[in-house]
Amino acid sequence: MKDIWLSNPEDITPRADCAPIDWRPFHEQTILNGHYLLRAMRNTPSDLEDAAEVMRTSFSVIRDTEFDILLQARGFALILGDGENFLKGDKFALVAEEIATAKVVALFLFSMAKKQRNCELVVIATHEKYQERGIGHELAYAFDSYIAECGVEMAY
């Protein structure tokens, strides 16, 4: 058992390029007959407050825990970066915006270990009024495509 990592198995080829990866621009797309827009979260008061509202309606169980920072708009700014650093660190958020109301109704929050080329999905949330419509399903497909485009080799 000790020598398992001393040599590579025959079916494993080591990566030649070990440079870190990074976020790429996310290409917005409409889903579900044009009713929703999938896009990167924006550092605007409305996006931050809408995201917090999504969390409050779908994850009230995190109140009074270490994660309750996500129940407040300011919490998203702290996690995703402030000002020009928004979405430039290791965290990223994809959202689904209802086009008719311009409100964020669902989100995926994830974290990238850029040197290790992996990604952790941290939060999946859909506002309680918008659940069971397939929005989360569409976000999952967009998330999967996006992280592959960024160079992620393993997601969990």
DAPE-V908212 format. One record per pair of residues at least 24 apart in sequence whose C-alpha atoms are under 10 Angstrom apart, sorted by the first residue. I is the first residue (numbers start at 0). J is the second residue. If there is no record, write none. Layout:
# DAPE-V908212
i:I j:J
i:I j:J
This chain:
# DAPE-V908212
i:17 j:114
i:17 j:115
i:17 j:116
i:18 j:113
i:18 j:114
i:18 j:115
i:18 j:116
i:19 j:112
i:19 j:113
i:19 j:114
i:19 j:115
i:19 j:116
i:19 j:150
i:19 j:151
i:20 j:111
i:20 j:112
i:20 j:113
i:20 j:114
i:20 j:115
i:20 j:116
i:20 j:117
i:20 j:149
i:20 j:150
i:20 j:151
i:21 j:87
i:21 j:88
i:21 j:89
i:21 j:111
i:21 j:112
i:21 j:113
i:21 j:114
i:21 j:116
i:21 j:146
i:21 j:148
i:21 j:149
i:21 j:150
i:21 j:151
i:22 j:86
i:22 j:87
i:22 j:88
i:22 j:89
i:22 j:90
i:22 j:91
i:22 j:111
i:22 j:113
i:22 j:145
i:22 j:146
i:22 j:148
i:22 j:149
i:22 j:150
i:22 j:151
i:23 j:87
i:23 j:145
i:23 j:146
i:23 j:148
i:23 j:149
i:23 j:150
i:24 j:145
i:24 j:148
i:24 j:149
i:25 j:93
i:25 j:141
i:25 j:142
i:25 j:145
i:25 j:146
i:25 j:148
i:25 j:149
i:26 j:141
i:26 j:145
i:27 j:93
i:27 j:95
i:27 j:141
i:28 j:95
i:28 j:141
i:29 j:95
i:29 j:96
i:29 j:97
i:29 j:98
i:29 j:137
i:30 j:95
i:30 j:96
i:30 j:97
i:30 j:133
i:30 j:134
i:30 j:137
i:30 j:138
i:31 j:132
i:31 j:133
i:31 j:134
i:31 j:137
i:33 j:97
i:33 j:98
i:33 j:99
i:34 j:95
i:34 j:96
i:34 j:97
i:34 j:98
i:34 j:99
i:34 j:100
i:35 j:94
i:35 j:95
i:35 j:96
i:35 j:97
i:35 j:98
i:35 j:99
i:35 j:100
i:35 j:101
i:35 j:102
i:35 j:103
i:35 j:104
i:35 j:134
i:36 j:94
i:36 j:95
i:36 j:96
i:36 j:97
i:36 j:98
i:36 j:101
i:36 j:103
i:36 j:134
i:37 j:93
i:37 j:94
i:37 j:95
i:37 j:96
i:37 j:97
i:37 j:98
i:37 j:103
i:37 j:105
i:37 j:106
i:37 j:134
i:37 j:137
i:37 j:138
i:37 j:141
i:37 j:142
i:38 j:92
i:38 j:93
i:38 j:94
i:38 j:95
i:38 j:96
i:38 j:103
i:38 j:106
i:38 j:138
i:38 j:141
i:39 j:86
i:39 j:91
i:39 j:92
i:39 j:93
i:39 j:94
i:39 j:95
i:39 j:106
i:39 j:107
i:40 j:75
i:40 j:79
i:40 j:85
i:40 j:86
i:40 j:91
i:40 j:92
i:40 j:93
i:40 j:94
i:40 j:95
i:40 j:96
i:40 j:103
i:40 j:106
i:40 j:107
i:40 j:108
i:41 j:76
i:41 j:79
i:41 j:85
i:41 j:86
i:41 j:92
i:41 j:93
i:41 j:94
i:42 j:75
i:42 j:76
i:42 j:79
i:42 j:80
i:42 j:81
i:42 j:82
i:42 j:83
i:42 j:84
i:42 j:85
i:42 j:86
i:43 j:72
i:43 j:76
i:43 j:82
i:44 j:72
i:44 j:73
i:44 j:76
i:45 j:72
i:45 j:101
i:45 j:102
i:45 j:103
i:46 j:72
i:46 j:75
i:46 j:94
i:46 j:96
i:46 j:101
i:46 j:102
i:46 j:103
i:46 j:104
i:47 j:71
i:47 j:72
i:47 j:73
i:47 j:74
i:47 j:75
i:47 j:76
i:47 j:103
i:48 j:72
i:48 j:73
i:48 j:74
i:48 j:75
i:48 j:102
i:48 j:103
i:49 j:96
i:49 j:101
i:49 j:102
i:49 j:103
i:49 j:104
i:49 j:105
i:49 j:106
i:49 j:126
i:50 j:74
i:50 j:75
i:50 j:92
i:50 j:94
i:50 j:102
i:50 j:103
i:50 j:104
i:50 j:105
i:50 j:106
i:50 j:124
i:50 j:125
i:50 j:126
i:51 j:75
i:51 j:103
i:51 j:126
i:52 j:103
i:52 j:104
i:52 j:105
i:52 j:125
i:52 j:126
i:52 j:127
i:53 j:103
i:53 j:104
i:53 j:105
i:53 j:106
i:53 j:124
i:53 j:125
i:53 j:126
i:53 j:127
i:53 j:128
i:53 j:129
i:54 j:104
i:54 j:105
i:54 j:106
i:54 j:122
i:54 j:123
i:54 j:124
i:54 j:125
i:54 j:126
i:54 j:127
i:55 j:124
i:55 j:126
i:55 j:127
i:56 j:124
i:56 j:125
i:56 j:126
i:56 j:127
i:56 j:128
i:57 j:105
i:57 j:123
i:57 j:124
i:57 j:125
i:57 j:126
i:57 j:127
i:57 j:128
i:57 j:130
i:58 j:122
i:58 j:123
i:58 j:124
i:58 j:125
i:58 j:126
i:58 j:127
i:69 j:122
i:75 j:108
i:78 j:108
i:79 j:108
i:79 j:109
i:79 j:110
i:88 j:112
i:88 j:113
i:89 j:113
i:89 j:118
i:90 j:118
i:90 j:119
i:90 j:120
i:90 j:121
i:91 j:120
i:91 j:121
i:92 j:120
i:92 j:121
i:92 j:122
i:92 j:123
i:92 j:142
i:93 j:123
i:93 j:138
i:93 j:139
i:93 j:141
i:93 j:142
i:93 j:145
i:94 j:123
i:94 j:124
i:94 j:125
i:94 j:134
i:94 j:135
i:94 j:138
i:95 j:125
i:95 j:134
i:95 j:135
i:95 j:137
i:95 j:138
i:96 j:134
i:97 j:129
i:104 j:128
i:104 j:129
i:104 j:130
i:104 j:134
i:104 j:135
i:105 j:129
i:105 j:130
i:105 j:134
i:105 j:135
i:105 j:138
i:106 j:134
i:106 j:135
i:106 j:138
i:106 j:139
i:107 j:135
i:107 j:138
i:107 j:139
i:107 j:141
i:107 j:142
i:108 j:142
i:109 j:142
i:109 j:146
i:109 j:154
i:109 j:155
i:110 j:154
i:111 j:146
i:111 j:149
i:111 j:151
i:111 j:153
i:111 j:154
i:112 j:151
i:113 j:149
i:113 j:150
i:113 j:151
i:114 j:151
i:115 j:151
i:115 j:152
i:115 j:153
i:116 j:146
i:116 j:149
i:116 j:150
i:116 j:151
i:116 j:152
i:116 j:153
i:116 j:154
i:117 j:146
i:117 j:147
i:117 j:150
i:117 j:151
i:117 j:152
i:117 j:153
i:117 j:154
i:117 j:155
i:118 j:146
i:118 j:147
i:118 j:150
i:118 j:151
i:118 j:152
i:118 j:153
i:118 j:154
i:118 j:155
i:119 j:153
i:119 j:154
i:119 j:155
i:120 j:154
i:120 j:155
i:121 j:155
